[in-house]
Amino acid sequence: MSRRGFLKLAMYGALVAAGSVDALAVEPRWLETTRHSVPLRRLPQELDGFTIAQLTDIHRGVVVPDNLICSAVEIINGVSPDLVVATGDFVNRGASNAGPCAKILSGLSPRLGTYAVLGNHDHWTDPALVRGHLERSGILVLGNANVRLAEGLTLLGVDDYWAGEPDFDKTWRGANVDDAHVLLSHNPMAVKEIDDRECFMIAGHTHGGQVNLPIFTRHALARFMGWKYLQGWFHVGKVTMYVSRGIGVVNPPVRFRCRPEIALFTLRSAQA
């Protein structure tokens, strides 16, 4: 091999090694806070500026250490949101992870509390167990239910679209029709069932694809995996939806150009 060829090979090897270290050890623990302004037509002027922090896809387990979850809690408490929502997959198919995860999340201190929905991994593990740990830690799980947070603002939560028993009519039952509606759903594919209902939908599940290679973009990955809504903003019928990258990982336990995310939403009133 020529010296030039050897140097090229060494350079490629160094790049692969650096990328591997980043994907395995750096990015999965490099939390990013994204900030978004969300105009809602029915939101009263008095609630303009209402803030919601989203946690999703924690997957507490061997490859998602407690210090990452603790860091997420610390970051969220540092911005003092009005509300925290957790959109499922608290565990990674391990019942023993439910209690420790809920205990860490009990440290969240939003003004109006923390609300959650379950994800497919929670259902595959033990939904009653996961829900019990969360609610004993002060986190209310909305399973096809809604709660009025303030005059003019209702929070709704639907069960997981893939592994649960979602009931959209039950989810909206009793909700004030004149309120601004914020819907929690673990799986973004649920949007196709409610595109005729005006709401702001917050979802997770996809992890943003976890890997975003320059030659195999997240959009190509979305088509390959059949994930129509991979990450970011989408407008489907009357629904405005945000899909977060989440903070945990599943196999393979890597992230590349797809950092774990805490999303912070500021609701804006059309009246304001």
C-alpha positions in Angstrom: 0.0 0.0 0.0 1.3 3.5 -0.9 1.8 6.1 1.8 -1.1 8.1 0.4 -3.4 5.1 0.5 -2.3 4.3 4.1 -3.0 7.8 5.2 -6.4 7.7 3.6 -7.2 4.5 5.3 -6.0 5.8 8.6 -8.1 8.9 8.2 -11.2 6.9 7.5 -10.5 4.7 10.4 -10.1 7.7 12.7 -13.4 9.1 11.5 -15.2 5.9 12.0 -13.7 5.6 15.5 -14.7 9.2 16.4 -18.2 8.7 15.0 -18.6 5.5 17.0 -17.5 7.1 20.3 -19.9 10.0 19.6 -22.8 7.7 18.8 -22.2 5.4 21.7 -20.9 7.6 24.5 -21.5 11.3 23.7 -24.7 12.0 21.9 -27.0 9.6 23.9 -26.2 11.7 27.0 -26.0 15.1 25.4 -29.4 16.6 26.2 -30.8 19.4 24.1 -33.6 21.7 25.1 -35.7 22.8 22.1 -38.1 25.8 22.5 -41.2 26.3 20.5 -44.0 28.9 20.3 -47.4 27.4 19.7 -50.3 29.7 18.7 -53.7 28.3 19.8 -56.9 29.9 18.4 -59.0 29.2 21.4 -56.5 29.9 24.1 -57.7 32.8 26.3 -55.5 35.9 26.5 -55.0 35.3 30.2 -53.1 32.0 29.4 -50.8 33.6 26.8 -47.3 32.5 27.7 -48.4 29.2 29.4 -45.4 26.8 29.3 -45.3 23.0 28.9 -42.2 20.8 29.2 -42.2 17.4 27.5 -40.3 14.3 28.5 -40.7 11.2 26.4 -39.2 7.8 25.7 -37.1 7.6 28.9 -36.5 3.8 28.6 -35.0 3.5 32.0 -32.6 0.5 31.9 -29.1 -0.6 31.4 -28.3 1.7 28.5 -30.2 4.7 29.9 -28.5 5.7 33.2 -30.3 7.4 36.1 -28.0 10.4 35.9 -29.4 11.2 32.4 -33.0 11.1 33.8 -31.9 13.2 36.8 -30.3 15.7 34.4 -33.5 16.0 32.5 -35.5 16.6 35.7 -32.9 19.3 36.7 -33.1 21.0 33.3 -36.9 21.1 33.4 -37.1 22.4 37.0 -34.6 25.1 35.9 -37.1 26.6 33.4 -40.0 26.5 35.9 -42.7 25.3 33.5 -46.4 25.6 34.3 -46.9 21.9 33.3 -44.8 18.8 32.6 -46.1 16.1 30.3 -44.5 12.7 29.9 -45.6 10.9 26.8 -44.7 7.2 27.5 -42.1 4.5 27.4 -40.9 5.0 30.9 -39.3 1.5 30.9 -37.6 -0.7 28.4 -39.4 -4.0 29.0 -38.2 -4.3 32.6 -40.7 -4.1 35.4 -37.9 -3.5 37.9 -37.2 -0.1 36.2 -40.7 1.3 36.8 -40.2 2.2 40.5 -36.8 3.9 40.2 -37.9 5.8 37.1 -41.0 7.1 38.9 -39.0 8.0 41.9 -36.7 10.2 39.9 -39.6 11.9 38.1 -41.2 12.7 41.4 -38.6 15.4 41.7 -40.3 17.4 39.0 -41.9 20.6 40.3 -44.1 22.3 37.7 -46.8 24.7 38.9 -49.7 22.6 37.8 -48.2 19.2 38.1 -47.0 16.3 35.9 -49.3 14.3 33.6 -48.5 11.2 31.6 -49.7 8.7 29.1 -48.3 5.2 28.7 -46.3 3.9 25.7 -45.9 0.6 24.0 -43.0 -0.5 26.1 -45.0 0.2 29.3 -47.8 -2.0 28.0 -45.4 -4.7 27.0 -43.9 -4.7 30.5 -46.9 -4.2 32.9 -49.1 -1.2 32.4 -50.8 -1.4 35.8 -47.4 -1.6 37.5 -46.0 1.3 35.6 -49.1 3.4 36.1 -49.2 2.6 39.8 -45.6 3.7 40.4 -46.2 6.9 38.5 -49.3 7.8 40.3 -47.8 7.0 43.7 -45.1 9.5 42.7 -47.6 12.2 42.1 -47.8 11.8 38.3 -51.4 11.5 37.0 -51.7 9.1 34.0 -54.4 10.0 31.5 -55.7 6.8 29.9 -58.4 8.0 27.5 -59.3 10.8 29.8 -59.1 14.6 30.1 -58.6 17.2 32.8 -59.3 21.0 32.7 -56.1 22.7 33.7 -57.6 26.2 33.7 -60.6 28.1 32.3 -60.0 27.8 28.5 -57.4 25.0 28.5 -58.0 21.3 28.6 -55.4 18.5 28.6 -56.3 15.2 27.1 -54.4 11.9 27.1 -55.1 8.8 24.9 -53.8 5.3 25.5 -51.0 4.0 23.3 -52.1 3.6 19.7 -50.0 0.5 19.1 -50.1 -1.6 22.2 -52.9 0.0 24.3 -56.6 0.4 23.9 -57.1 4.0 22.6 -60.6 5.4 22.7 -60.7 8.8 21.2 -64.4 9.4 21.9 -63.9 8.6 25.6 -60.8 10.8 25.6 -62.8 13.8 24.5 -65.9 13.0 26.6 -66.9 15.9 28.9 -64.1 18.2 27.5 -65.2 21.8 27.1 -65.7 22.3 23.4 -64.7 26.0 23.7 -61.4 25.3 25.3 -58.0 25.0 23.7 -57.1 21.3 23.6 -53.7 19.8 24.2 -53.6 16.1 23.5 -50.9 13.6 24.8 -50.3 10.5 22.7 -47.2 8.3 22.8 -47.5 7.3 19.1 -47.8 10.0 16.5 -49.7 7.7 14.2 -52.8 8.3 16.3 -53.1 11.7 14.6 -54.9 10.0 11.6 -57.8 9.1 13.9 -58.4 12.7 15.1 -57.5 15.0 12.2 -61.0 16.5 12.4 -60.5 17.6 16.0 -58.8 20.9 16.6 -56.0 20.4 19.0 -52.2 20.6 19.7 -50.9 17.1 19.9 -47.7 16.2 21.7 -46.1 12.8 20.8 -42.9 10.7 20.9 -42.2 7.0 20.2 -39.9 7.4 17.2 -36.7 8.7 19.0 -36.2 10.8 15.9 -34.8 7.7 14.3 -31.8 7.8 16.6 -29.4 8.0 13.6 -29.2 10.7 10.9 -26.5 9.9 8.4 -25.6 12.4 5.7 -26.4 9.9 3.0 -29.3 8.2 4.8 -31.3 11.2 6.1 -34.0 11.0 8.7 -36.6 11.4 5.9 -35.2 8.4 4.0 -35.2 6.5 7.3 -38.8 7.5 7.9 -39.8 6.1 4.5 -37.8 2.9 5.0 -39.2 2.2 8.5 -42.7 3.3 7.6 -42.7 6.1 10.1 -44.6 9.0 8.5 -44.0 11.3 11.4 -40.4 10.9 12.6 -39.6 14.2 14.4 -40.6 17.9 14.6 -43.7 19.7 13.5 -46.6 18.4 11.4 -50.0 19.8 10.4 -52.6 17.1 9.8 -56.1 18.3 9.2 -57.1 20.4 12.2 -54.2 19.0 14.3 -50.9 20.7 15.0 -48.5 18.0 16.2 -45.0 17.9 17.6 -43.0 14.7 17.7 -40.1 14.7 20.1 -36.8 12.8 19.8 -37.1 11.7 23.4 -34.3 11.2 25.8 -33.7 7.4 25.8 -32.6 4.8 23.3 -33.5 1.2 22.3 -31.3 -1.3 20.5 -29.0 -0.3 19.0 -28.2 2.0 21.9 -26.8 4.8 19.7 -27.6 8.3 18.6 -25.9 10.1 15.8 -26.8 13.6 14.7 -30.0 13.1 16.7 -29.5 14.3 20.2 -31.9 13.4 23.1 -34.5 16.1 23.5 -36.5 18.0 26.1 -39.1 20.1 24.3 -40.4 23.3 25.9 -43.6 24.8 24.5 -44.9 28.3 25.1 -48.6 28.6 24.2 -49.7 31.8 22.6 -53.2 33.2 22.4 -54.6 34.5 19.1 -56.4 37.1 21.2 -53.0 38.4 22.5 
